[in-house]
Amino acid sequence: MELTVISGKGGTGKTTIALSLSELAKDVAKADCDVDAPNLYLFHKGIDIKKEVFYGEKKAVINKEICNGCKTCENICRFDAIENGIINSFKCEGCGACVLVCPQNAITLEDYKTANTYITKTKKGVISRADMEIGAEGSGKLITKLRQNIREVTEDNTLIIIDGSPGIGCPVISSITGSDAVLIVTEPTQSGMEDFIRVMELCNHFGILTLVCINKYDINKVMSENIEKFCEENHVHLVGKIPYDDTVIKSINELKPIIYYENSMANKAIRSMWENIKEHINQIKNNF
């Protein structure tokens, strides 16, 4: 069973909520698929039990012993990645155009290290995560690898909570494809609503059960009502409305999940939302 937590834009509180849900769940594993900014592991002291090098792309390499300096490759490169026979790996997109036009066959495409992937064992289950190389780009291939890793070390009845990337790009598509349910975290702003609609349409395209949470709903109650009305009209399940709470900032600074602050309003709202989410998860299980 996989529940993926995503958002249409960054800064909505997606990771805070994903972390909280994983703390409330009994038998749970986590995959941090927000590879550009992974931070779930910061909240748990753990031990890395598996480490692998991930090669997610290819880069052009020039054999200087064969190259005669004709600059044909430099002229064809649309990314300005080649200058005086030297390839800038940060600019190279691995398109292979230079390989095709080189009259000396001096250029090849070689695997390029994108990240290290880890399985980290903590007191609260295991985390599948990645540590990307400087300048590397988060890809759908890397997300798929992280999901495969967590599946290999968990039982079939374990709930896997995936902290996905914001937006609607390739990493997000790879995060939700094959998931049993998706929780979209949005915020009551105009941009928040527009981004929410886009990512909701993406989930609908893949036919995934879509749940919605409005975070900081009380900072703009009119917009929250608009989002709630939109969910109603489009038969999307609104499972939670979390109020703005300064304690969340404290919990982040102290690297302590918000659900452990008893007087927190956000804590109470997230716990209530988890009960609603469990009902939908149980319905999915009963249908199998």
Secondary structure, 3 states (H helix, E strand, C coil): CEEEEEECCCCCCHHHHHHHHHHHCCCEEEEECCCCCCCHHHHCCCEEEEEEEEEEEEEEEECCCCCCCCCHHHHHCCCCCEECCEECCCCCCCCCHHHHHCCCCCEEEEEEEEEEEEEEEECCEEEEEEEECCCCCCCHHHHHHHHHHHHHCCCCCCEEEEEEEECCCHHHHHHHCCCCEEEEEECCCHHHHHHHHHHHHHHHHCCCEEEEEEECHHHCHHHHHHHHHHHHHCCCEEEEEECCCCHHHHHHHCCCCHHHCCCCHHHHHHHHHHHHHHHHHHHHHHHC
